[in-house]
Amino acid sequence: MDLDSAGFHLNLNETKDNRIESVPRKTISWTAEQDKLLGTATDAEIARKFGYNESNVRARRKRLGIPATRPVVSWKPKEIALLGKLPDKEIAQMIGRSVIAVAGVRIRLKIPALPRTDQKAWTASEDALLGTMEDHELGKRLGCLHYVVAWRRKQRGIPPFRRRRSWTREEEKLLGTMRDEKLAKKLKRTFFSVHVRRKKKGIPAFKRKNRVWRPEDDKILGTRPDSQIALLLGVTEMAVKHRRIRLRIFKRSK
């Protein structure tokens, strides 16, 4: 048996006959007024009010069978704006609340719940349209919400619709003028899209031409930092460094 829970603790000072003396712990006398306040606020708040330990308040509340009161967390306007636009379960996961709390606030504000995703009866012709357009477009066409369409599409293992962007003449003129990765970033396209388009047009991949170094170019190597010479000659700093090392030209000392 736990001695602390029995209401006393041990005194380590032994008596004359070498027996351990037990000293009763001070008990709390709860009044009827105090009992009425249990459960009206959190145990921590009640404990601070009475000057008790939170564990004493919790034990007394449980002994009387009074349910705990959870701290009230205010709803933010952006959280309330989600109600009725997404399923309660999805909203609960997004904002870190329980499904019961979300449903309770939605009902209190008289916001209707979204229909269940499995309530719509899908026809074969409607299933054939899944993935051929964006979910919200198909939802408008079929008279249902976008998440109902998305749920059905995922259930059938159909990938989402990707709207293709047509290539302009100006974009095609840039193919092969730089690396596909660089052009993809410039055009805000995927590398695969640029690579396939270039191959389809029969345009060879970009290859950087080796610079032909002139005698006058070699003369300025080492006379100033490589970065400055690179800017003057229109080449990379690494190209200047490699050329300088190859010619065994050292940087000018400061």
C-alpha positions in Angstrom: 0.0 0.0 0.0 1.3 3.5 -0.9 1.9 5.3 2.4 1.5 8.7 0.9 -2.0 7.8 -0.4 -2.9 6.5 3.1 -2.6 10.0 4.5 0.7 9.9 6.4 4.4 9.9 5.8 7.4 8.5 7.5 9.5 10.3 10.1 13.1 9.2 9.7 13.9 10.0 13.3 13.8 6.8 15.2 12.3 6.5 18.7 14.1 5.1 21.7 12.8 1.6 21.0 14.2 1.8 17.4 10.7 1.9 15.9 9.9 4.3 13.1 7.3 6.9 14.1 4.6 7.9 11.6 3.3 11.4 11.6 -0.2 11.9 10.1 -0.3 14.3 7.1 -2.5 17.4 7.4 -5.8 16.8 5.7 -8.0 19.3 3.9 -11.4 20.1 5.2 -13.6 20.8 2.1 -16.6 23.1 2.6 -19.8 22.8 0.7 -19.1 26.1 -1.0 -15.7 24.8 -2.2 -17.2 21.6 -3.6 -19.7 23.7 -5.6 -16.9 25.4 -7.4 -15.2 22.1 -8.5 -15.5 21.6 -12.3 -16.6 25.2 -12.9 -12.9 26.0 -13.8 -9.8 24.0 -14.4 -8.2 22.2 -11.5 -5.2 24.5 -11.7 -7.4 27.6 -11.4 -9.4 26.2 -8.5 -6.1 25.2 -6.8 -4.7 28.7 -7.1 -8.0 30.2 -5.7 -8.0 28.0 -2.6 -4.2 27.8 -2.1 -4.2 24.0 -2.5 -2.1 21.7 -4.7 -3.7 20.9 -8.1 -3.5 17.1 -7.2 -5.7 17.7 -4.1 -8.3 19.5 -6.2 -8.2 16.8 -8.9 -8.6 14.0 -6.3 -11.5 15.7 -4.6 -13.3 16.4 -7.9 -12.9 12.8 -9.0 -14.1 11.5 -5.7 -17.3 13.5 -6.1 -17.7 12.3 -9.7 -17.5 15.8 -11.2 -16.2 16.0 -14.8 -13.2 18.2 -15.5 -13.4 21.5 -17.2 -11.0 22.0 -20.1 -9.4 25.4 -20.9 -11.5 27.3 -23.4 -9.5 28.1 -26.5 -11.0 31.0 -28.5 -11.8 30.4 -32.2 -10.0 32.6 -34.7 -11.9 34.2 -37.6 -9.9 32.2 -40.1 -10.8 28.9 -38.3 -14.5 29.8 -38.3 -14.3 30.6 -42.0 -13.4 27.0 -42.7 -16.6 25.7 -41.2 -19.0 24.2 -43.8 -16.4 24.5 -46.6 -14.5 21.3 -45.6 -15.5 18.1 -43.8 -15.4 18.5 -40.0 -12.7 15.8 -39.7 -10.4 17.6 -42.1 -10.9 20.9 -40.4 -10.2 19.3 -37.0 -6.9 18.0 -38.3 -5.9 21.3 -39.8 -6.5 23.4 -36.7 -5.7 20.9 -34.0 -9.1 20.5 -32.4 -11.4 17.5 -31.9 -14.1 16.6 -34.5 -16.7 17.0 -31.7 -15.5 20.6 -31.0 -15.6 21.5 -34.7 -19.1 20.0 -35.2 -20.4 21.7 -32.0 -19.3 25.2 -33.1 -20.6 24.7 -36.7 -24.0 23.6 -35.3 -24.1 26.5 -32.9 -23.4 28.9 -35.7 -26.1 27.1 -37.8 -23.7 26.3 -40.6 -24.8 23.2 -42.6 -22.4 20.3 -42.9 -21.0 19.2 -46.2 -22.6 16.1 -47.7 -20.7 12.9 -47.3 -18.4 11.9 -50.1 -20.0 8.5 -50.5 -23.6 9.7 -50.8 -23.4 10.6 -54.5 -24.3 7.8 -56.9 -21.7 7.9 -59.7 -22.5 6.7 -63.2 -20.1 5.2 -65.7 -20.2 8.3 -67.9 -19.4 10.5 -64.8 -16.5 8.3 -63.8 -15.1 8.6 -67.4 -14.8 12.4 -66.8 -12.6 12.1 -63.7 -9.1 13.5 -64.3 -10.1 15.1 -67.6 -10.5 18.5 -66.0 -9.9 20.1 -62.7 -11.9 18.8 -59.7 -13.7 22.1 -59.1 -14.7 22.4 -62.8 -16.1 18.8 -62.9 -17.9 19.5 -59.6 -19.7 22.5 -61.1 -20.6 20.4 -64.1 -22.0 17.6 -62.1 -23.6 19.8 -59.4 -21.4 18.6 -56.5 -18.5 20.0 -54.4 -14.9 19.7 -55.5 -13.9 17.5 -52.6 -16.5 14.9 -53.5 -15.0 14.7 -57.0 -11.5 14.5 -55.6 -12.5 11.7 -53.2 -14.1 9.7 -56.1 -11.0 10.3 -58.3 -8.6 9.1 -55.6 -10.8 6.1 -54.9 -10.6 5.1 -58.6 -6.8 5.7 -58.7 -7.0 8.5 -61.3 -4.3 11.2 -61.1 -5.4 14.9 -61.0 -5.8 16.8 -64.1 -2.8 18.9 -65.2 -3.5 21.8 -67.6 -0.9 21.8 -70.4 0.7 25.0 -71.4 1.2 25.6 -75.1 4.7 26.5 -76.4 5.1 29.9 -78.0 7.5 30.6 -80.9 9.6 32.8 -78.6 10.0 30.0 -76.2 10.9 27.5 -78.9 13.6 29.8 -80.2 15.4 29.5 -76.8 15.6 25.7 -77.0 19.2 24.6 -77.2 20.6 28.1 -76.5 21.3 27.1 -72.9 21.1 24.0 -70.7 17.7 22.5 -70.3 17.7 22.9 -66.5 18.5 26.7 -66.9 15.9 27.2 -69.6 13.3 25.3 -67.5 13.8 27.8 -64.6 13.7 30.7 -67.0 10.4 29.6 -68.6 9.0 28.3 -65.3 8.5 24.8 -66.8 9.7 21.4 -65.7 13.1 20.0 -66.9 11.2 17.1 -68.5 8.9 19.4 -70.5 11.9 21.4 -71.9 13.9 18.3 -72.6 11.1 16.5 -74.5 10.2 19.6 -76.5 13.8 20.1 -77.6 14.1 16.4 -78.6 10.8 16.6 -80.5 12.0 19.6 -82.5 15.3 17.9 -83.2 17.4 20.6 -81.6 20.7 19.5 -80.2 21.5 20.0 -76.5 23.4 23.2 -75.6 27.2 22.8 -75.4 29.4 25.5 -74.0 32.0 26.5 -76.5 35.6 26.6 -75.4 37.0 30.2 -75.3 39.8 31.0 -77.6 42.3 32.9 -75.4 44.1 35.7 -77.1 47.6 36.9 -76.2 46.2 40.1 -74.8 43.9 38.1 -72.6 46.8 36.1 -71.1 48.7 39.3 -70.4 46.2 40.5 -67.8 46.0 37.2 -65.9 47.3 37.6 -62.4 47.3 41.4 -62.6 44.1 41.7 -60.6 41.6 39.2 -58.9 40.2 36.5 -61.0 36.7 37.7 -60.4 37.5 41.1 -61.9 39.2 39.6 -64.9 36.3 37.3 -65.5 34.0 40.3 -65.7 36.3 42.0 -68.1 36.5 39.0 -70.5 32.9 37.8 -70.1 33.9 34.3 -68.7 33.5 32.5 -65.4 35.9 33.0 -62.6 36.7 29.3 -62.7 37.8 29.6 -66.4 40.2 32.4 -65.5 41.6 30.4 -62.6 42.2 27.3 -64.7 43.8 29.4 -67.5 46.1 31.2 -65.0 47.2 27.9 -63.3 47.8 26.3 -66.7 50.1 29.1 -67.7 51.7 29.0 -64.2 50.8 32.6 -63.6 50.4 33.4 -59.9 48.2 36.1 -58.4 49.8 39.4 -57.9 50.8 39.9 -54.2 49.2 42.8 -52.4 
